[in-house]
Amino acid sequence: MIRFRDFVPTMLERASLDGPARYEPFSQAVEMMNNWVSANDIDVVTVETVVLPNMHRPQAGGPDTASLEAVPQYATTWHQFVRVWYRWDE
């Protein structure tokens, strides 16, 4: 069976009038993925970088949502994360 797992940089600070939201660096997501693969002896098929708009907004649904919308009258923020596709025997 093929599965996937996403490693998304954590939001460190929400957007405010003082500026945009702050997130962990992308390298932190890569490190989390490497640690998970090593600790769980994962049979990796492939690793990819996924870029999605507005995925941290509550109405967006997150990285597992099939369709995310960029609404023209609002600012669109693009986010990247690591997706690992792997084999899993149950």
N, C-alpha and C positions, 0 to 999 in steps of 0.2 A: 504494500500500500504506500502511496506517495502522500506526504503531508508537507505543510509549510509552517514556519514560525517566524514572526516579525520581531525585530529588535529596534524599538523606536527611542530616539533620544528623549529623555525626560524633560518636561517643562520645569525650569528652575524659578521663573518669575513670570507672572501673568502680565499681559500688556496693560499699560496705564497711560494716563495723560503725559507722563514723563518719558514714555518711549515704548518700543515694541517688546513683545515677550522675549525672554531669554531661555535658551535650551542648552542641554549638555552638548558638547561637540559630537560630531558624527563619529569620530574615532572611539568615543565611549560606547556607542552602539556596536561597533565592530568588536571591541574588546568583550562586551557582554556575550556576543555571538560566539566568539572563540572560546570563552570560558564554558559556555553551555555545551558546545560540541565536544570539548575535551572531557568534561565531567560526566557526560552521558554516553560516550562512545557512539556518537551519531554517524550514520552512513549518509554523508552529504551527497546529493545529486548535483546541485548547483547553488550558487549564492548570487544575489542580484541587489542592486540599489534601486529602490522604488521611490518615485517622486510624485506626491499628491498635493492637491490644493486643499487648504483649510481643514485638514484632518483633525486638528485639535479642538475645533468648535463642537460644542455638544450636539448640534443638529447634524453635523457631518457624518457621524457614525464611526469614525476611526478607520484604520488601515484595512480592516476586513470587509468594509462596505463595497459593494460592487460598483456603485456610481456615486461620485462626489461632484457637487456642482459649484462652479464659480459664478457668483451673482454679480453682474456688471456694476451695480450701484455701490457695492462694498469692496473694500480692499481685499485682494486675494493674496494669501501667504502660502508659499509652496514649501513643503517639508519633505526631507529625504530620510529613508530608513533602510535597514538591511533586512532582506527576506531570504531565508534559508529553505530550500526544498530538500527533503530527505526521505529515505526509505524507512518504513516502520513496520515491523512484523509484530502482530498482536497475538 
